[in-house]
């Protein structure tokens, strides 16, 4: 909600969302909230990495790896806002699409593996 303030201001000025990301957060509160969000994403990544190592079965590990990669996409998005570099958002979107295809392929693999047994 707070982050939407500068986005809304840039969109109303007719510059679009890319201009809002390039402008970056100008208010100290928005910067602090983004840093806090980045901290929580890093904590969640650590918990997901623990589940990746400790997972009892293969599906648990694959789900935790997918979750870890999605947290990385989120961290890239927060970094793009903090640094004001709009081109990084494209990298995060492509990474998210590839992750989705990988997760769907693994689900299909698990389903066909269950049919064989």
TORPA-4810 file (N, C-alpha, C, O; in nm, 3 decimals):
<nodes>
NODE_1_0.082_-0.119_0.000_0.000_0.000_0.000_0.086_0.125_0.000_0.064_0.215_-0.080_X
NODE_2_0.186_0.130_0.091_0.273_0.246_0.096_0.354_0.256_-0.032_0.374_0.365_-0.085_X
NODE_3_0.402_0.141_-0.081_0.481_0.141_-0.203_0.402_0.189_-0.323_0.460_0.234_-0.422_X
NODE_4_0.271_0.178_-0.316_0.188_0.221_-0.426_0.177_0.372_-0.440_0.127_0.421_-0.541_X
NODE_5_0.224_0.446_-0.339_0.211_0.591_-0.343_0.292_0.652_-0.456_0.240_0.733_-0.533_X
NODE_6_0.422_0.613_-0.467_0.500_0.672_-0.574_0.463_0.610_-0.708_0.477_0.676_-0.811_X
NODE_7_0.416_0.487_-0.708_0.370_0.424_-0.832_0.247_0.495_-0.885_0.237_0.524_-1.004_X
NODE_8_0.154_0.522_-0.796_0.033_0.592_-0.835_0.064_0.733_-0.884_0.005_0.779_-0.981_X
NODE_9_0.156_0.800_-0.817_0.191_0.937_-0.858_0.253_0.939_-0.997_0.222_1.027_-1.078_X
NODE_10_0.341_0.843_-1.026_0.405_0.839_-1.158_0.305_0.796_-1.266_0.310_0.847_-1.378_X
NODE_11_0.215_0.702_-1.231_0.115_0.658_-1.329_0.018_0.771_-1.361_-0.023_0.787_-1.476_X
NODE_12_-0.018_0.850_-1.260_-0.108_0.962_-1.284_-0.040_1.070_-1.367_-0.107_1.142_-1.441_X
NODE_13_0.090_1.080_-1.355_0.163_1.179_-1.435_0.177_1.134_-1.580_0.229_1.208_-1.663_X
NODE_14_0.131_1.011_-1.610_0.136_0.961_-1.747_0.268_0.896_-1.782_0.294_0.870_-1.900_X
NODE_15_0.351_0.870_-1.685_0.482_0.814_-1.713_0.483_0.662_-1.710_0.574_0.600_-1.767_X
NODE_16_0.386_0.600_-1.647_0.377_0.454_-1.643_0.453_0.395_-1.527_0.520_0.465_-1.451_X
NODE_17_0.442_0.264_-1.514_0.502_0.193_-1.401_0.654_0.190_-1.409_0.721_0.192_-1.306_X
NODE_18_0.710_0.186_-1.531_0.855_0.183_-1.544_0.917_0.310_-1.487_1.023_0.305_-1.424_X
NODE_19_0.851_0.423_-1.509_0.902_0.548_-1.454_0.895_0.549_-1.303_0.980_0.608_-1.237_X
NODE_20_0.794_0.484_-1.248_0.782_0.478_-1.103_0.892_0.392_-1.042_0.945_0.425_-0.936_X
NODE_21_0.928_0.282_-1.109_1.034_0.197_-1.057_1.168_0.268_-1.069_1.251_0.261_-0.978_X
NODE_22_1.189_0.337_-1.182_1.315_0.409_-1.200_1.326_0.523_-1.099_1.435_0.551_-1.049_X
NODE_23_1.213_0.588_-1.069_1.215_0.695_-0.970_1.253_0.640_-0.834_1.323_0.707_-0.757_X
NODE_24_1.208_0.519_-0.803_1.243_0.455_-0.677_1.169_0.516_-0.559_1.101_0.618_-0.572_X
NODE_25_1.184_0.453_-0.446_1.118_0.506_-0.327_1.192_0.629_-0.276_1.310_0.622_-0.245_X
NODE_26_1.123_0.740_-0.267_1.186_0.863_-0.224_1.163_0.888_-0.075_1.242_0.959_-0.012_X
NODE_27_1.061_0.833_-0.020_1.029_0.857_0.120_1.108_0.759_0.208_1.123_0.643_0.171_X
NODE_28_1.157_0.803_0.321_1.238_0.719_0.409_1.159_0.599_0.460_1.214_0.491_0.480_X
NODE_29_1.028_0.618_0.481_0.947_0.508_0.531_0.936_0.395_0.430_0.941_0.278_0.465_X
NODE_30_0.920_0.431_0.304_0.909_0.331_0.197_1.040_0.254_0.184_1.039_0.132_0.166_X
NODE_31_1.152_0.324_0.193_1.282_0.255_0.186_1.298_0.157_0.302_1.345_0.045_0.283_X
NODE_32_1.258_0.199_0.421_1.269_0.110_0.537_1.177_-0.011_0.526_1.216_-0.121_0.564_X
NODE_33_1.057_0.009_0.474_0.965_-0.104_0.455_1.021_-0.200_0.351_1.008_-0.322_0.367_X
NODE_34_1.081_-0.149_0.246_1.141_-0.236_0.144_1.259_-0.315_0.201_1.277_-0.432_0.168_X
NODE_35_1.339_-0.251_0.283_1.451_-0.322_0.346_1.399_-0.429_0.443_1.456_-0.537_0.452_X
NODE_36_1.291_-0.399_0.514_1.231_-0.497_0.604_1.174_-0.614_0.523_1.186_-0.730_0.564_X
NODE_37_1.111_-0.583_0.410_1.058_-0.690_0.323_1.172_-0.777_0.271_1.158_-0.899_0.266_X
NODE_38_1.282_-0.716_0.234_1.397_-0.793_0.186_1.453_-0.881_0.297_1.496_-0.994_0.271_X
NODE_39_1.454_-0.831_0.420_1.499_-0.912_0.534_1.409_-1.034_0.552_1.459_-1.145_0.570_X
NODE_40_1.277_-1.014_0.549_1.185_-1.126_0.569_1.192_-1.227_0.454_1.176_-1.347_0.477_X
NODE_41_1.216_-1.180_0.334_1.233_-1.272_0.221_1.359_-1.356_0.242_1.360_-1.475_0.212_X
NODE_42_1.465_-1.294_0.294_1.588_-1.370_0.320_1.568_-1.473_0.431_1.622_-1.583_0.424_X
NODE_43_1.491_-1.438_0.534_1.460_-1.534_0.640_1.380_-1.651_0.583_1.407_-1.767_0.614_X
NODE_44_1.282_-1.620_0.501_1.201_-1.726_0.438_1.287_-1.813_0.347_1.264_-1.934_0.338_X
NODE_45_1.384_-1.753_0.279_1.474_-1.832_0.195_1.558_-1.928_0.280_1.582_-2.041_0.238_X
NODE_46_1.601_-1.884_0.396_1.679_-1.971_0.485_1.594_-2.088_0.534_1.642_-2.201_0.540_X
NODE_47_1.469_-2.062_0.569_1.380_-2.169_0.614_1.354_-2.268_0.500_1.351_-2.389_0.521_X
NODE_48_1.335_-2.215_0.381_1.312_-2.302_0.265_1.437_-2.385_0.232_1.426_-2.502_0.194_X
NODE_49_1.554_-2.326_0.247_1.678_-2.401_0.223_1.695_-2.512_0.327_1.745_-2.620_0.294_X
NODE_50_1.654_-2.486_0.450_1.658_-2.591_0.552_1.567_-2.708_0.512_1.606_-2.824_0.526_X
NODE_51_1.446_-2.677_0.463_1.353_-2.783_0.421_1.408_-2.857_0.300_1.384_-2.976_0.284_X
NODE_52_1.481_-2.786_0.214_1.541_-2.850_0.097_1.644_-2.955_0.141_1.649_-3.064_0.084_X
NODE_53_1.723_-2.924_0.240_1.825_-3.017_0.288_1.762_-3.127_0.372_1.802_-3.243_0.361_X
NODE_54_1.665_-3.094_0.455_1.609_-3.187_0.552_1.489_-3.266_0.499_1.446_-3.361_0.564_X
NODE_55_1.435_-3.228_0.383_1.313_-3.291_0.332_1.319_-3.442_0.330_1.416_-3.499_0.281_X
NODE_56_1.217_-3.508_0.383_1.224_-3.654_0.390_1.206_-3.722_0.254_1.261_-3.830_0.232_X
NODE_57_1.132_-3.663_0.164_1.106_-3.728_0.035_1.136_-3.631_-0.079_1.152_-3.511_-0.057_X
NODE_58_1.142_-3.684_-0.199_1.172_-3.603_-0.317_1.068_-3.493_-0.341_1.108_-3.380_-0.369_X
NODE_59_0.937_-3.520_-0.333_0.841_-3.411_-0.355_0.858_-3.295_-0.257_0.840_-3.180_-0.295_X
NODE_60_0.892_-3.324_-0.132_0.915_-3.218_-0.034_1.032_-3.130_-0.076_1.028_-3.008_-0.064_X
NODE_61_1.135_-3.194_-0.125_1.253_-3.119_-0.167_1.227_-3.036_-0.292_1.277_-2.924_-0.304_X
NODE_62_1.150_-3.090_-0.384_1.120_-3.015_-0.506_1.031_-2.895_-0.475_1.049_-2.787_-0.531_X
NODE_63_0.934_-2.914_-0.386_0.848_-2.802_-0.348_0.929_-2.694_-0.277_0.908_-2.575_-0.301_X
NODE_64_1.020_-2.735_-0.190_1.102_-2.635_-0.120_1.198_-2.564_-0.217_1.226_-2.446_-0.200_X
NODE_65_1.247_-2.636_-0.316_1.332_-2.572_-0.417_1.253_-2.472_-0.500_1.303_-2.364_-0.532_X
NODE_66_1.130_-2.508_-0.534_1.044_-2.416_-0.607_1.012_-2.293_-0.522_1.012_-2.180_-0.572_X
NODE_67_0.985_-2.315_-0.396_0.957_-2.204_-0.304_1.078_-2.114_-0.289_1.066_-1.992_-0.287_X
NODE_68_1.196_-2.174_-0.277_1.319_-2.097_-0.267_1.340_-2.012_-0.391_1.378_-1.895_-0.381_X
NODE_69_1.317_-2.069_-0.507_1.333_-1.993_-0.632_1.230_-1.880_-0.641_1.262_-1.772_-0.691_X
NODE_70_1.108_-1.903_-0.593_1.008_-1.797_-0.594_1.044_-1.685_-0.497_1.017_-1.568_-0.523_X
NODE_71_1.106_-1.720_-0.384_1.155_-1.617_-0.293_1.266_-1.535_-0.358_1.276_-1.415_-0.336_X
NODE_72_1.348_-1.600_-0.438_1.452_-1.528_-0.511_1.389_-1.430_-0.610_1.437_-1.317_-0.625_X
NODE_73_1.283_-1.472_-0.676_1.211_-1.381_-0.767_1.157_-1.261_-0.689_1.166_-1.147_-0.735_X
NODE_74_1.102_-1.286_-0.571_1.054_-1.176_-0.487_1.165_-1.083_-0.444_1.148_-0.961_-0.443_X
NODE_75_1.280_-1.140_-0.408_1.394_-1.058_-0.369_1.444_-0.973_-0.486_1.485_-0.859_-0.467_X
NODE_76_1.441_-1.029_-0.605_1.480_-0.953_-0.725_1.384_-0.836_-0.745_1.426_-0.725_-0.779_X
NODE_77_1.254_-0.860_-0.723_1.156_-0.752_-0.737_1.177_-0.640_-0.636_1.169_-0.522_-0.670_X
NODE_78_1.204_-0.677_-0.512_1.230_-0.576_-0.409_1.358_-0.501_-0.441_1.364_-0.379_-0.424_X
NODE_79_1.461_-0.572_-0.487_1.585_-0.505_-0.524_1.564_-0.410_-0.641_1.623_-0.302_-0.645_X
NODE_80_1.479_-0.448_-0.736_1.451_-0.360_-0.849_1.387_-0.230_-0.802_1.418_-0.123_-0.855_X
NODE_81_1.300_-0.238_-0.705_1.238_-0.117_-0.652_1.339_-0.033_-0.575_1.343_0.089_-0.590_X
NODE_82_1.421_-0.099_-0.493_1.519_-0.025_-0.414_1.626_0.042_-0.500_1.668_0.154_-0.472_X
NODE_83_1.669_-0.027_-0.604_1.776_0.028_-0.687_1.725_0.119_-0.797_1.800_0.198_-0.853_X
NODE_84_1.595_0.109_-0.828_1.539_0.193_-0.933_1.571_0.144_-1.073_1.570_0.223_-1.167_X
NODE_85_1.599_0.015_-1.088_1.631_-0.041_-1.220_1.514_-0.124_-1.270_1.490_-0.235_-1.221_X
NODE_86_1.440_-0.072_-1.365_1.319_-0.136_-1.416_1.350_-0.260_-1.500_1.266_-0.349_-1.510_X
NODE_87_1.468_-0.267_-1.560_1.499_-0.381_-1.646_1.513_-0.511_-1.568_1.503_-0.619_-1.626_X
NODE_88_1.536_-0.503_-1.439_1.549_-0.623_-1.357_1.415_-0.695_-1.342_1.411_-0.816_-1.323_X
NODE_89_1.306_-0.620_-1.350_1.173_-0.680_-1.337_1.149_-0.781_-1.449_1.085_-0.884_-1.426_X
NODE_90_1.198_-0.754_-1.567_1.183_-0.848_-1.679_1.253_-0.980_-1.649_1.202_-1.087_-1.683_X
NODE_91_1.368_-0.972_-1.586_1.440_-1.094_-1.548_1.358_-1.175_-1.449_1.349_-1.297_-1.461_X
NODE_92_1.297_-1.108_-1.352_1.215_-1.177_-1.252_1.093_-1.242_-1.315_1.055_-1.353_-1.277_X
NODE_93_1.032_-1.175_-1.412_0.913_-1.231_-1.478_0.951_-1.355_-1.558_0.880_-1.456_-1.552_X
NODE_94_1.059_-1.350_-1.633_1.103_-1.466_-1.711_1.139_-1.582_-1.618_1.106_-1.697_-1.647_X
NODE_95_1.206_-1.551_-1.508_1.242_-1.656_-1.412_1.117_-1.721_-1.353_1.113_-1.843_-1.336_X
NODE_96_1.016_-1.642_-1.322_0.891_-1.696_-1.266_0.820_-1.786_-1.367_0.764_-1.889_-1.330_X
NODE_97_0.821_-1.748_-1.495_0.758_-1.831_-1.597_0.831_-1.965_-1.613_0.767_-2.069_-1.628_X
NODE_98_0.962_-1.962_-1.611_1.039_-2.086_-1.622_1.015_-2.174_-1.500_1.006_-2.296_-1.513_X
NODE_99_1.005_-2.114_-1.384_0.976_-2.191_-1.262_0.841_-2.258_-1.269_0.825_-2.372_-1.226_X
NODE_100_0.743_-2.189_-1.324_0.610_-2.247_-1.336_0.612_-2.369_-1.427_0.551_-2.472_-1.395_X
NODE_101_0.681_-2.359_-1.539_0.689_-2.471_-1.632_0.761_-2.589_-1.565_0.720_-2.704_-1.583_X
NODE_102_0.867_-2.561_-1.490_0.938_-2.668_-1.421_0.853_-2.737_-1.316_0.858_-2.860_-1.302_X
NODE_103_0.774_-2.661_-1.243_0.687_-2.720_-1.142_0.577_-2.804_-1.206_0.544_-2.912_-1.157_X
NODE_104_0.522_-2.755_-1.316_0.419_-2.833_-1.386_0.478_-2.962_-1.442_0.413_-3.067_-1.439_X
NODE_105_0.600_-2.957_-1.493_0.664_-3.077_-1.546_0.690_-3.178_-1.436_0.673_-3.298_-1.456_X
NODE_106_0.732_-3.132_-1.319_0.755_-3.224_-1.209_0.625_-3.287_-1.160_0.622_-3.405_-1.127_X
NODE_107_0.519_-3.210_-1.155_0.389_-3.265_-1.115_0.343_-3.372_-1.213_0.289_-3.475_-1.172_X
NODE_108_0.364_-3.349_-1.341_0.330_-3.448_-1.442_0.416_-3.574_-1.424_0.366_-3.686_-1.439_X
NODE_109_0.543_-3.556_-1.393_0.632_-3.670_-1.369_0.585_-3.752_-1.249_0.583_-3.875_-1.255_X
NODE_110_0.546_-3.686_-1.142_0.497_-3.758_-1.025_0.368_-3.833_-1.055_0.349_-3.946_-1.010_X
NODE_111_0.280_-3.770_-1.130_0.152_-3.834_-1.163_0.174_-3.958_-1.248_0.113_-4.062_-1.223_X
NODE_112_0.260_-3.950_-1.348_0.285_-4.068_-1.433_0.362_-4.175_-1.358_0.345_-4.293_-1.386_X
NODE_113_0.446_-4.136_-1.263_0.518_-4.234_-1.183_0.426_-4.314_-1.094_0.448_-4.433_-1.071_X
NODE_114_0.320_-4.249_-1.043_0.224_-4.319_-0.959_0.140_-4.419_-1.039_0.101_-4.523_-0.986_X
NODE_115_0.113_-4.389_-1.164_0.034_-4.479_-1.250_0.110_-4.606_-1.281_0.050_-4.713_-1.294_X
NODE_116_0.244_-4.597_-1.293_0.324_-4.715_-1.327_0.329_-4.815_-1.213_0.342_-4.935_-1.236_X
NODE_117_0.319_-4.765_-1.092_0.331_-4.854_-0.976_0.205_-4.921_-0.943_0.200_-4.999_-0.848_X
</nodes>
